[in-house]
Amino acid sequence: MPPRSLEEWFYYKLLSSPGFHRFVRKVYRKVNGIKEDPFTDQTTASQFLYKPTQLQKFKAFRLLFWDEMRSTFGFRRKLSDRFK
């Protein structure tokens, strides 16, 4: 369901952002006198995963699109050996 207003959209974007949750966690710890956990802000494996650029995403989409078009019109797929 799409947001009904711009305010609602901003609200959902704010609640889904990791930076906002880090900020709230730090404020909560300061207010309640809880010491920082040294393992909280460590790097995670997801930071080192491959992140394709927009150009790479476009090229991949183009290859898959034309391969699908070929199969739709009865031609042999070129990428069938890569995806199983």
PDB file of N, CA, C and O in Angstrom:
ATOM      1  N   MET A   1       0.846  -1.171   0.000  1.00  0.00           N
ATOM      2  CA  MET A   1       0.000   0.000   0.000  1.00  0.00           C
ATOM      3  C   MET A   1       0.898   1.244   0.000  1.00  0.00           C
ATOM      4  O   MET A   1       1.761   1.387   0.867  1.00  0.00           O
ATOM      5  N   PRO A   2       0.701   2.122  -0.949  1.00  0.00           N
ATOM      6  CA  PRO A   2       1.538   3.326  -1.011  1.00  0.00           C
ATOM      7  C   PRO A   2       1.186   4.281   0.125  1.00  0.00           C
ATOM      8  O   PRO A   2       0.072   4.254   0.647  1.00  0.00           O
ATOM      9  N   PRO A   3       2.141   5.124   0.504  1.00  0.00           N
ATOM     10  CA  PRO A   3       1.845   6.094   1.563  1.00  0.00           C
ATOM     11  C   PRO A   3       0.795   7.109   1.102  1.00  0.00           C
ATOM     12  O   PRO A   3       0.722   7.469  -0.073  1.00  0.00           O
ATOM     13  N   ARG A   4      -0.010   7.556   2.062  1.00  0.00           N
ATOM     14  CA  ARG A   4      -1.102   8.475   1.732  1.00  0.00           C
ATOM     15  C   ARG A   4      -0.631   9.913   1.636  1.00  0.00           C
ATOM     16  O   ARG A   4      -1.288  10.740   1.004  1.00  0.00           O
ATOM     17  N   SER A   5       0.502  10.219   2.256  1.00  0.00           N
ATOM     18  CA  SER A   5       0.989  11.595   2.215  1.00  0.00           C
ATOM     19  C   SER A   5       2.510  11.597   2.215  1.00  0.00           C
ATOM     20  O   SER A   5       3.149  10.573   2.456  1.00  0.00           O
ATOM     21  N   LEU A   6       3.064  12.745   1.945  1.00  0.00           N
ATOM     22  CA  LEU A   6       4.514  12.897   1.955  1.00  0.00           C
ATOM     23  C   LEU A   6       5.065  12.687   3.362  1.00  0.00           C
ATOM     24  O   LEU A   6       6.154  12.141   3.539  1.00  0.00           O
ATOM     25  N   GLU A   7       4.312  13.122   4.344  1.00  0.00           N
ATOM     26  CA  GLU A   7       4.722  12.960   5.743  1.00  0.00           C
ATOM     27  C   GLU A   7       4.824  11.482   6.111  1.00  0.00           C
ATOM     28  O   GLU A   7       5.760  11.071   6.797  1.00  0.00           O
ATOM     29  N   GLU A   8       3.870  10.696   5.660  1.00  0.00           N
ATOM     30  CA  GLU A   8       3.883   9.259   5.937  1.00  0.00           C
ATOM     31  C   GLU A   8       5.058   8.586   5.231  1.00  0.00           C
ATOM     32  O   GLU A   8       5.686   7.683   5.783  1.00  0.00           O
ATOM     33  N   TRP A   9       5.350   9.026   4.019  1.00  0.00           N
ATOM     34  CA  TRP A   9       6.488   8.467   3.281  1.00  0.00           C
ATOM     35  C   TRP A   9       7.797   8.757   4.017  1.00  0.00           C
ATOM     36  O   TRP A   9       8.636   7.869   4.162  1.00  0.00           O
ATOM     37  N   PHE A  10       7.977  10.022   4.491  1.00  0.00           N
ATOM     38  CA  PHE A  10       9.168  10.370   5.268  1.00  0.00           C
ATOM     39  C   PHE A  10       9.263   9.523   6.536  1.00  0.00           C
ATOM     40  O   PHE A  10      10.349   9.090   6.921  1.00  0.00           O
ATOM     41  N   TYR A  11       8.136   9.293   7.172  1.00  0.00           N
ATOM     42  CA  TYR A  11       8.092   8.482   8.390  1.00  0.00           C
ATOM     43  C   TYR A  11       8.604   7.070   8.108  1.00  0.00           C
ATOM     44  O   TYR A  11       9.440   6.558   8.854  1.00  0.00           O
ATOM     45  N   TYR A  12       8.120   6.442   7.054  1.00  0.00           N
ATOM     46  CA  TYR A  12       8.565   5.085   6.711  1.00  0.00           C
ATOM     47  C   TYR A  12      10.045   5.051   6.321  1.00  0.00           C
ATOM     48  O   TYR A  12      10.763   4.118   6.680  1.00  0.00           O
ATOM     49  N   LYS A  13      10.498   6.070   5.585  1.00  0.00           N
ATOM     50  CA  LYS A  13      11.918   6.128   5.203  1.00  0.00           C
ATOM     51  C   LYS A  13      12.800   6.267   6.435  1.00  0.00           C
ATOM     52  O   LYS A  13      13.852   5.634   6.524  1.00  0.00           O
ATOM     53  N   LEU A  14      12.373   7.098   7.390  1.00  0.00           N
ATOM     54  CA  LEU A  14      13.140   7.298   8.617  1.00  0.00           C
ATOM     55  C   LEU A  14      13.214   6.014   9.420  1.00  0.00           C
ATOM     56  O   LEU A  14      14.288   5.654   9.903  1.00  0.00           O
ATOM     57  N   LEU A  15      12.107   5.319   9.572  1.00  0.00           N
ATOM     58  CA  LEU A  15      12.098   4.091  10.361  1.00  0.00           C
ATOM     59  C   LEU A  15      12.843   2.946   9.689  1.00  0.00           C
ATOM     60  O   LEU A  15      13.252   2.000  10.362  1.00  0.00           O
ATOM     61  N   SER A  16      13.024   3.014   8.392  1.00  0.00           N
ATOM     62  CA  SER A  16      13.733   1.932   7.704  1.00  0.00           C
ATOM     63  C   SER A  16      15.229   2.215   7.549  1.00  0.00           C
ATOM     64  O   SER A  16      15.962   1.377   7.025  1.00  0.00           O
ATOM     65  N   SER A  17      15.690   3.390   7.999  1.00  0.00           N
ATOM     66  CA  SER A  17      17.107   3.716   7.819  1.00  0.00           C
ATOM     67  C   SER A  17      17.945   3.221   8.997  1.00  0.00           C
ATOM     68  O   SER A  17      17.583   3.459  10.149  1.00  0.00           O
ATOM     69  N   PRO A  18      19.066   2.532   8.725  1.00  0.00           N
ATOM     70  CA  PRO A  18      19.933   2.034   9.798  1.00  0.00           C
ATOM     71  C   PRO A  18      20.587   3.169  10.580  1.00  0.00           C
ATOM     72  O   PRO A  18      20.839   3.023  11.776  1.00  0.00           O
ATOM     73  N   GLY A  19      20.865   4.291   9.931  1.00  0.00           N
ATOM     74  CA  GLY A  19      21.488   5.420  10.613  1.00  0.00           C
ATOM     75  C   GLY A  19      20.602   5.973  11.723  1.00  0.00           C
ATOM     76  O   GLY A  19      21.096   6.342  12.789  1.00  0.00           O
ATOM     77  N   PHE A  20      19.304   6.030  11.478  1.00  0.00           N
ATOM     78  CA  PHE A  20      18.375   6.512  12.494  1.00  0.00           C
ATOM     79  C   PHE A  20      18.381   5.577  13.703  1.00  0.00           C
ATOM     80  O   PHE A  20      18.363   6.035  14.846  1.00  0.00           O
ATOM     81  N   HIS A  21      18.406   4.270  13.450  1.00  0.00           N
ATOM     82  CA  HIS A  21      18.410   3.308  14.551  1.00  0.00           C
ATOM     83  C   HIS A  21      19.710   3.366  15.348  1.00  0.00           C
ATOM     84  O   HIS A  21      19.696   3.184  16.565  1.00  0.00           O
ATOM     85  N   ARG A  22      20.837   3.617  14.673  1.00  0.00           N
ATOM     86  CA  ARG A  22      22.102   3.791  15.400  1.00  0.00           C
ATOM     87  C   ARG A  22      22.038   5.017  16.302  1.00  0.00           C
ATOM     88  O   ARG A  22      22.476   4.982  17.451  1.00  0.00           O
ATOM     89  N   PHE A  23      21.486   6.099  15.764  1.00  0.00           N
ATOM     90  CA  PHE A  23      21.356   7.334  16.536  1.00  0.00           C
ATOM     91  C   PHE A  23      20.482   7.115  17.771  1.00  0.00           C
ATOM     92  O   PHE A  23      20.854   7.527  18.870  1.00  0.00           O
ATOM     93  N   VAL A  24      19.337   6.479  17.603  1.00  0.00           N
ATOM     94  CA  VAL A  24      18.426   6.229  18.722  1.00  0.00           C
ATOM     95  C   VAL A  24      19.090   5.317  19.749  1.00  0.00           C
ATOM     96  O   VAL A  24      18.922   5.518  20.952  1.00  0.00           O
ATOM     97  N   ARG A  25      19.838   4.321  19.292  1.00  0.00           N
ATOM     98  CA  ARG A  25      20.526   3.406  20.202  1.00  0.00           C
ATOM     99  C   ARG A  25      21.556   4.158  21.052  1.00  0.00           C
ATOM    100  O   ARG A  25      21.669   3.915  22.254  1.00  0.00           O
ATOM    101  N   LYS A  26      22.305   5.071  20.426  1.00  0.00           N
ATOM    102  CA  LYS A  26      23.310   5.847  21.170  1.00  0.00           C
ATOM    103  C   LYS A  26      22.657   6.764  22.197  1.00  0.00           C
ATOM    104  O   LYS A  26      23.130   6.861  23.330  1.00  0.00           O
ATOM    105  N   VAL A  27      21.575   7.436  21.812  1.00  0.00           N
ATOM    106  CA  VAL A  27      20.867   8.316  22.749  1.00  0.00           C
ATOM    107  C   VAL A  27      20.293   7.492  23.901  1.00  0.00           C
ATOM    108  O   VAL A  27      20.387   7.904  25.057  1.00  0.00           O
ATOM    109  N   TYR A  28      19.710   6.352  23.608  1.00  0.00           N
ATOM    110  CA  TYR A  28      19.138   5.478  24.635  1.00  0.00           C
ATOM    111  C   TYR A  28      20.208   5.043  25.642  1.00  0.00           C
ATOM    112  O   TYR A  28      19.966   5.031  26.849  1.00  0.00           O
ATOM    113  N   ARG A  29      21.385   4.688  25.136  1.00  0.00           N
ATOM    114  CA  ARG A  29      22.469   4.267  26.031  1.00  0.00           C
ATOM    115  C   ARG A  29      22.945   5.426  26.912  1.00  0.00           C
ATOM    116  O   ARG A  29      23.210   5.235  28.099  1.00  0.00           O
ATOM    117  N   LYS A  30      23.053   6.625  26.335  1.00  0.00           N
ATOM    118  CA  LYS A  30      23.495   7.781  27.131  1.00  0.00           C
ATOM    119  C   LYS A  30      22.485   8.135  28.198  1.00  0.00           C
ATOM    120  O   LYS A  30      22.862   8.412  29.337  1.00  0.00           O
ATOM    121  N   VAL A  31      21.208   8.133  27.856  1.00  0.00           N
ATOM    122  CA  VAL A  31      20.165   8.502  28.808  1.00  0.00           C
ATOM    123  C   VAL A  31      20.098   7.489  29.955  1.00  0.00           C
ATOM    124  O   VAL A  31      19.904   7.877  31.107  1.00  0.00           O
ATOM    125  N   ASN A  32      20.253   6.222  29.656  1.00  0.00           N
ATOM    126  CA  ASN A  32      20.128   5.180  30.667  1.00  0.00           C
ATOM    127  C   ASN A  32      21.457   4.778  31.297  1.00  0.00           C
ATOM    128  O   ASN A  32      21.491   3.873  32.131  1.00  0.00           O
ATOM    129  N   GLY A  33      22.543   5.430  30.915  1.00  0.00           N
ATOM    130  CA  GLY A  33      23.843   5.151  31.523  1.00  0.00           C
ATOM    131  C   GLY A  33      24.419   3.795  31.171  1.00  0.00           C
ATOM    132  O   GLY A  33      25.159   3.209  31.960  1.00  0.00           O
ATOM    133  N   ILE A  34      24.095   3.305  30.024  1.00  0.00           N
ATOM    134  CA  ILE A  34      24.603   2.009  29.568  1.00  0.00           C
ATOM    135  C   ILE A  34      25.880   2.246  28.792  1.00  0.00           C
ATOM    136  O   ILE A  34      25.933   3.113  27.920  1.00  0.00           O
ATOM    137  N   LYS A  35      26.925   1.466  29.110  1.00  0.00           N
ATOM    138  CA  LYS A  35      28.196   1.630  28.405  1.00  0.00           C
ATOM    139  C   LYS A  35      28.087   1.061  26.995  1.00  0.00           C
ATOM    140  O   LYS A  35      27.318   0.139  26.726  1.00  0.00           O
ATOM    141  N   GLU A  36      28.882   1.646  26.114  1.00  0.00           N
ATOM    142  CA  GLU A  36      28.898   1.188  24.710  1.00  0.00           C
ATOM    143  C   GLU A  36      29.449  -0.223  24.625  1.00  0.00           C
ATOM    144  O   GLU A  36      30.439  -0.549  25.279  1.00  0.00           O
ATOM    145  N   ASP A  37      28.822  -1.042  23.836  1.00  0.00           N
ATOM    146  CA  ASP A  37      29.315  -2.388  23.569  1.00  0.00           C
ATOM    147  C   ASP A  37      30.357  -2.284  22.460  1.00  0.00           C
ATOM    148  O   ASP A  37      30.035  -1.792  21.379  1.00  0.00           O
ATOM    149  N   PRO A  38      31.597  -2.729  22.688  1.00  0.00           N
ATOM    150  CA  PRO A  38      32.625  -2.557  21.648  1.00  0.00           C
ATOM    151  C   PRO A  38      32.335  -3.341  20.372  1.00  0.00           C
ATOM    152  O   PRO A  38      32.909  -3.037  19.326  1.00  0.00           O
ATOM    153  N   PHE A  39      31.460  -4.338  20.433  1.00  0.00           N
ATOM    154  CA  PHE A  39      31.179  -5.154  19.245  1.00  0.00           C
ATOM    155  C   PHE A  39      29.990  -4.635  18.447  1.00  0.00           C
ATOM    156  O   PHE A  39      29.657  -5.198  17.404  1.00  0.00           O
ATOM    157  N   THR A  40      29.350  -3.580  18.914  1.00  0.00           N
ATOM    158  CA  THR A  40      28.153  -3.068  18.246  1.00  0.00           C
ATOM    159  C   THR A  40      28.465  -2.443  16.894  1.00  0.00           C
ATOM    160  O   THR A  40      27.766  -2.715  15.919  1.00  0.00           O
ATOM    161  N   ASP A  41      29.485  -1.622  16.816  1.00  0.00           N
ATOM    162  CA  ASP A  41      29.763  -0.892  15.587  1.00  0.00           C
ATOM    163  C   ASP A  41      30.871  -1.519  14.751  1.00  0.00           C
ATOM    164  O   ASP A  41      31.560  -0.813  14.014  1.00  0.00           O
ATOM    165  N   GLN A  42      31.051  -2.816  14.851  1.00  0.00           N
ATOM    166  CA  GLN A  42      32.061  -3.485  14.039  1.00  0.00           C
ATOM    167  C   GLN A  42      31.563  -3.629  12.605  1.00  0.00           C
ATOM    168  O   GLN A  42      30.362  -3.581  12.338  1.00  0.00           O
ATOM    169  N   THR A  43      32.494  -3.803  11.709  1.00  0.00           N
ATOM    170  CA  THR A  43      32.124  -4.003  10.313  1.00  0.00           C
ATOM    171  C   THR A  43      31.496  -5.379  10.139  1.00  0.00           C
ATOM    172  O   THR A  43      31.882  -6.342  10.801  1.00  0.00           O
ATOM    173  N   THR A  44      30.544  -5.453   9.259  1.00  0.00           N
ATOM    174  CA  THR A  44      29.864  -6.713   8.991  1.00  0.00           C
ATOM    175  C   THR A  44      30.290  -7.239   7.624  1.00  0.00           C
ATOM    176  O   THR A  44      30.890  -6.521   6.824  1.00  0.00           O
ATOM    177  N   ALA A  45      29.975  -8.475   7.379  1.00  0.00           N
ATOM    178  CA  ALA A  45      30.343  -9.095   6.105  1.00  0.00           C
ATOM    179  C   ALA A  45      29.612  -8.449   4.938  1.00  0.00           C
ATOM    180  O   ALA A  45      30.125  -8.445   3.819  1.00  0.00           O
ATOM    181  N   SER A  46      28.421  -7.903   5.178  1.00  0.00           N
ATOM    182  CA  SER A  46      27.652  -7.300   4.085  1.00  0.00           C
ATOM    183  C   SER A  46      28.341  -6.062   3.506  1.00  0.00           C
ATOM    184  O   SER A  46      28.066  -5.679   2.369  1.00  0.00           O
ATOM    185  N   GLN A  47      29.228  -5.437   4.273  1.00  0.00           N
ATOM    186  CA  GLN A  47      29.939  -4.276   3.752  1.00  0.00           C
ATOM    187  C   GLN A  47      30.964  -4.671   2.699  1.00  0.00           C
ATOM    188  O   GLN A  47      31.371  -3.836   1.891  1.00  0.00           O
ATOM    189  N   PHE A  48      31.385  -5.923   2.696  1.00  0.00           N
ATOM    190  CA  PHE A  48      32.406  -6.369   1.767  1.00  0.00           C
ATOM    191  C   PHE A  48      31.827  -7.155   0.590  1.00  0.00           C
ATOM    192  O   PHE A  48      32.582  -7.653  -0.246  1.00  0.00           O
ATOM    193  N   LEU A  49      30.508  -7.274   0.513  1.00  0.00           N
ATOM    194  CA  LEU A  49      29.890  -7.982  -0.597  1.00  0.00           C
ATOM    195  C   LEU A  49      29.963  -7.149  -1.866  1.00  0.00           C
ATOM    196  O   LEU A  49      30.098  -5.927  -1.820  1.00  0.00           O
ATOM    197  N   TYR A  50      29.871  -7.825  -2.981  1.00  0.00           N
ATOM    198  CA  TYR A  50      29.931  -7.154  -4.285  1.00  0.00           C
ATOM    199  C   TYR A  50      28.690  -6.297  -4.487  1.00  0.00           C
ATOM    200  O   TYR A  50      27.567  -6.772  -4.313  1.00  0.00           O
ATOM    201  N   LYS A  51      28.889  -5.040  -4.852  1.00  0.00           N
ATOM    202  CA  LYS A  51      27.789  -4.134  -5.137  1.00  0.00           C
ATOM    203  C   LYS A  51      27.967  -3.604  -6.554  1.00  0.00           C
ATOM    204  O   LYS A  51      28.837  -2.768  -6.799  1.00  0.00           O
ATOM    205  N   PRO A  52      27.140  -4.091  -7.500  1.00  0.00           N
ATOM    206  CA  PRO A  52      27.291  -3.664  -8.892  1.00  0.00           C
ATOM    207  C   PRO A  52      26.891  -2.201  -9.083  1.00  0.00           C
ATOM    208  O   PRO A  52      26.049  -1.667  -8.361  1.00  0.00           O
ATOM    209  N   THR A  53      27.513  -1.581 -10.064  1.00  0.00           N
ATOM    210  CA  THR A  53      27.183  -0.199 -10.414  1.00  0.00           C
ATOM    211  C   THR A  53      25.929  -0.187 -11.279  1.00  0.00           C
ATOM    212  O   THR A  53      25.459  -1.239 -11.714  1.00  0.00           O
ATOM    213  N   GLN A  54      25.388   1.003 -11.527  1.00  0.00           N
ATOM    214  CA  GLN A  54      24.198   1.132 -12.367  1.00  0.00           C
ATOM    215  C   GLN A  54      24.470   0.629 -13.785  1.00  0.00           C
ATOM    216  O   GLN A  54      23.606   0.006 -14.402  1.00  0.00           O
ATOM    217  N   LEU A  55      25.680   0.903 -14.301  1.00  0.00           N
ATOM    218  CA  LEU A  55      26.025   0.442 -15.645  1.00  0.00           C
ATOM    219  C   LEU A  55      26.060  -1.084 -15.708  1.00  0.00           C
ATOM    220  O   LEU A  55      25.572  -1.678 -16.670  1.00  0.00           O
ATOM    221  N   GLN A  56      26.633  -1.717 -14.690  1.00  0.00           N
ATOM    222  CA  GLN A  56      26.691  -3.177 -14.659  1.00  0.00           C
ATOM    223  C   GLN A  56      25.285  -3.770 -14.547  1.00  0.00           C
ATOM    224  O   GLN A  56      24.989  -4.795 -15.162  1.00  0.00           O
ATOM    225  N   LYS A  57      24.428  -3.130 -13.767  1.00  0.00           N
ATOM    226  CA  LYS A  57      23.050  -3.613 -13.648  1.00  0.00           C
ATOM    227  C   LYS A  57      22.323  -3.482 -14.983  1.00  0.00           C
ATOM    228  O   LYS A  57      21.567  -4.371 -15.375  1.00  0.00           O
ATOM    229  N   PHE A  58      22.558  -2.367 -15.680  1.00  0.00           N
ATOM    230  CA  PHE A  58      21.910  -2.158 -16.976  1.00  0.00           C
ATOM    231  C   PHE A  58      22.361  -3.198 -17.988  1.00  0.00           C
ATOM    232  O   PHE A  58      21.544  -3.748 -18.726  1.00  0.00           O
ATOM    233  N   LYS A  59      23.675  -3.470 -18.023  1.00  0.00           N
ATOM    234  CA  LYS A  59      24.192  -4.464 -18.969  1.00  0.00           C
ATOM    235  C   LYS A  59      23.612  -5.846 -18.684  1.00  0.00           C
ATOM    236  O   LYS A  59      23.253  -6.569 -19.613  1.00  0.00           O
ATOM    237  N   ALA A  60      23.517  -6.214 -17.422  1.00  0.00           N
ATOM    238  CA  ALA A  60      22.952  -7.511 -17.056  1.00  0.00           C
ATOM    239  C   ALA A  60      21.481  -7.582 -17.452  1.00  0.00           C
ATOM    240  O   ALA A  60      21.027  -8.596 -17.982  1.00  0.00           O
ATOM    241  N   PHE A  61      20.734  -6.505 -17.196  1.00  0.00           N
ATOM    242  CA  PHE A  61      19.327  -6.470 -17.590  1.00  0.00           C
ATOM    243  C   PHE A  61      19.180  -6.615 -19.097  1.00  0.00           C
ATOM    244  O   PHE A  61      18.326  -7.360 -19.577  1.00  0.00           O
ATOM    245  N   ARG A  62      20.020  -5.896 -19.842  1.00  0.00           N
ATOM    246  CA  ARG A  62      19.952  -5.946 -21.303  1.00  0.00           C
ATOM    247  C   ARG A  62      20.204  -7.368 -21.817  1.00  0.00           C
ATOM    248  O   ARG A  62      19.494  -7.853 -22.699  1.00  0.00           O
ATOM    249  N   LEU A  63      21.221  -8.027 -21.255  1.00  0.00           N
ATOM    250  CA  LEU A  63      21.508  -9.408 -21.675  1.00  0.00           C
ATOM    251  C   LEU A  63      20.334 -10.333 -21.391  1.00  0.00           C
ATOM    252  O   LEU A  63      19.940 -11.127 -22.246  1.00  0.00           O
ATOM    253  N   LEU A  64      19.783 -10.232 -20.201  1.00  0.00           N
ATOM    254  CA  LEU A  64      18.665 -11.101 -19.839  1.00  0.00           C
ATOM    255  C   LEU A  64      17.417 -10.779 -20.652  1.00  0.00           C
ATOM    256  O   LEU A  64      16.679 -11.684 -21.042  1.00  0.00           O
ATOM    257  N   PHE A  65      17.179  -9.497 -20.908  1.00  0.00           N
ATOM    258  CA  PHE A  65      16.014  -9.102 -21.695  1.00  0.00           C
ATOM    259  C   PHE A  65      16.078  -9.677 -23.101  1.00  0.00           C
ATOM    260  O   PHE A  65      15.111 -10.275 -23.572  1.00  0.00           O
ATOM    261  N   TRP A  66      17.218  -9.500 -23.779  1.00  0.00           N
ATOM    262  CA  TRP A  66      17.310  -9.999 -25.150  1.00  0.00           C
ATOM    263  C   TRP A  66      17.325 -11.515 -25.203  1.00  0.00           C
ATOM    264  O   TRP A  66      16.845 -12.098 -26.175  1.00  0.00           O
ATOM    265  N   ASP A  67      17.859 -12.160 -24.193  1.00  0.00           N
ATOM    266  CA  ASP A  67      17.825 -13.617 -24.134  1.00  0.00           C
ATOM    267  C   ASP A  67      16.378 -14.094 -23.993  1.00  0.00           C
ATOM    268  O   ASP A  67      15.977 -15.077 -24.615  1.00  0.00           O
ATOM    269  N   GLU A  68      15.613 -13.398 -23.181  1.00  0.00           N
ATOM    270  CA  GLU A  68      14.202 -13.746 -23.012  1.00  0.00           C
ATOM    271  C   GLU A  68      13.419 -13.481 -24.294  1.00  0.00           C
ATOM    272  O   GLU A  68      12.535 -14.260 -24.649  1.00  0.00           O
ATOM    273  N   MET A  69      13.733 -12.396 -24.988  1.00  0.00           N
ATOM    274  CA  MET A  69      13.070 -12.109 -26.259  1.00  0.00           C
ATOM    275  C   MET A  69      13.378 -13.190 -27.290  1.00  0.00           C
ATOM    276  O   MET A  69      12.497 -13.606 -28.043  1.00  0.00           O
ATOM    277  N   ARG A  70      14.627 -13.644 -27.320  1.00  0.00           N
ATOM    278  CA  ARG A  70      15.000 -14.706 -28.260  1.00  0.00           C
ATOM    279  C   ARG A  70      14.184 -15.968 -27.988  1.00  0.00           C
ATOM    280  O   ARG A  70      13.675 -16.598 -28.915  1.00  0.00           O
ATOM    281  N   SER A  71      14.063 -16.335 -26.707  1.00  0.00           N
ATOM    282  CA  SER A  71      13.327 -17.561 -26.381  1.00  0.00           C
ATOM    283  C   SER A  71      11.834 -17.389 -26.645  1.00  0.00           C
ATOM    284  O   SER A  71      11.152 -18.362 -26.968  1.00  0.00           O
ATOM    285  N   THR A  72      11.318 -16.175 -26.514  1.00  0.00           N
ATOM    286  CA  THR A  72       9.899 -15.926 -26.780  1.00  0.00           C
ATOM    287  C   THR A  72       9.574 -16.168 -28.251  1.00  0.00           C
ATOM    288  O   THR A  72       8.513 -16.704 -28.570  1.00  0.00           O
ATOM    289  N   PHE A  73      10.481 -15.776 -29.148  1.00  0.00           N
ATOM    290  CA  PHE A  73      10.248 -15.959 -30.583  1.00  0.00           C
ATOM    291  C   PHE A  73      10.766 -17.291 -31.109  1.00  0.00           C
ATOM    292  O   PHE A  73      10.802 -17.504 -32.321  1.00  0.00           O
ATOM    293  N   GLY A  74      11.167 -18.189 -30.213  1.00  0.00           N
ATOM    294  CA  GLY A  74      11.523 -19.542 -30.613  1.00  0.00           C
ATOM    295  C   GLY A  74      12.978 -19.748 -30.963  1.00  0.00           C
ATOM    296  O   GLY A  74      13.334 -20.830 -31.430  1.00  0.00           O
ATOM    297  N   PHE A  75      13.827 -18.774 -30.763  1.00  0.00           N
ATOM    298  CA  PHE A  75      15.261 -18.956 -31.004  1.00  0.00           C
ATOM    299  C   PHE A  75      15.922 -19.559 -29.771  1.00  0.00           C
ATOM    300  O   PHE A  75      15.379 -19.530 -28.666  1.00  0.00           O
ATOM    301  N   ARG A  76      17.113 -20.107 -30.000  1.00  0.00           N
ATOM    302  CA  ARG A  76      17.847 -20.726 -28.908  1.00  0.00           C
ATOM    303  C   ARG A  76      18.377 -19.654 -27.967  1.00  0.00           C
ATOM    304  O   ARG A  76      18.810 -18.585 -28.400  1.00  0.00           O
ATOM    305  N   ARG A  77      18.337 -19.955 -26.679  1.00  0.00           N
ATOM    306  CA  ARG A  77      18.874 -19.012 -25.692  1.00  0.00           C
ATOM    307  C   ARG A  77      20.391 -19.013 -25.744  1.00  0.00           C
ATOM    308  O   ARG A  77      21.005 -20.068 -25.902  1.00  0.00           O
ATOM    309  N   LYS A  78      21.000 -17.846 -25.615  1.00  0.00           N
ATOM    310  CA  LYS A  78      22.459 -17.755 -25.582  1.00  0.00           C
ATOM    311  C   LYS A  78      23.002 -17.958 -24.166  1.00  0.00           C
ATOM    312  O   LYS A  78      24.128 -18.425 -23.998  1.00  0.00           O
ATOM    313  N   LEU A  79      22.215 -17.612 -23.154  1.00  0.00           N
ATOM    314  CA  LEU A  79      22.686 -17.661 -21.783  1.00  0.00           C
ATOM    315  C   LEU A  79      22.210 -18.891 -21.016  1.00  0.00           C
ATOM    316  O   LEU A  79      22.329 -18.940 -19.792  1.00  0.00           O
ATOM    317  N   SER A  80      21.674 -19.881 -21.723  1.00  0.00           N
ATOM    318  CA  SER A  80      21.102 -21.036 -21.024  1.00  0.00           C
ATOM    319  C   SER A  80      22.171 -21.847 -20.288  1.00  0.00           C
ATOM    320  O   SER A  80      21.869 -22.521 -19.304  1.00  0.00           O
ATOM    321  N   ASP A  81      23.424 -21.783 -20.762  1.00  0.00           N
ATOM    322  CA  ASP A  81      24.490 -22.543 -20.094  1.00  0.00           C
ATOM    323  C   ASP A  81      24.970 -21.855 -18.824  1.00  0.00           C
ATOM    324  O   ASP A  81      25.616 -22.493 -17.993  1.00  0.00           O
ATOM    325  N   ARG A  82      24.669 -20.567 -18.652  1.00  0.00           N
ATOM    326  CA  ARG A  82      25.133 -19.827 -17.460  1.00  0.00           C
ATOM    327  C   ARG A  82      24.179 -19.927 -16.289  1.00  0.00           C
ATOM    328  O   ARG A  82      24.611 -19.831 -15.140  1.00  0.00           O
ATOM    329  N   PHE A  83      22.890 -20.117 -16.546  1.00  0.00           N
ATOM    330  CA  PHE A  83      21.881 -20.145 -15.492  1.00  0.00           C
ATOM    331  C   PHE A  83      21.188 -21.495 -15.481  1.00  0.00           C
ATOM    332  O   PHE A  83      20.511 -21.867 -16.440  1.00  0.00           O
ATOM    333  N   LYS A  84      21.362 -22.216 -14.402  1.00  0.00           N
ATOM    334  CA  LYS A  84      20.710 -23.532 -14.303  1.00  0.00           C
ATOM    335  C   LYS A  84      19.979 -23.654 -12.999  1.00  0.00           C
ATOM    336  O   LYS A  84      19.367 -24.687 -12.729  1.00  0.00           O
TER     337      LYS A  84
END
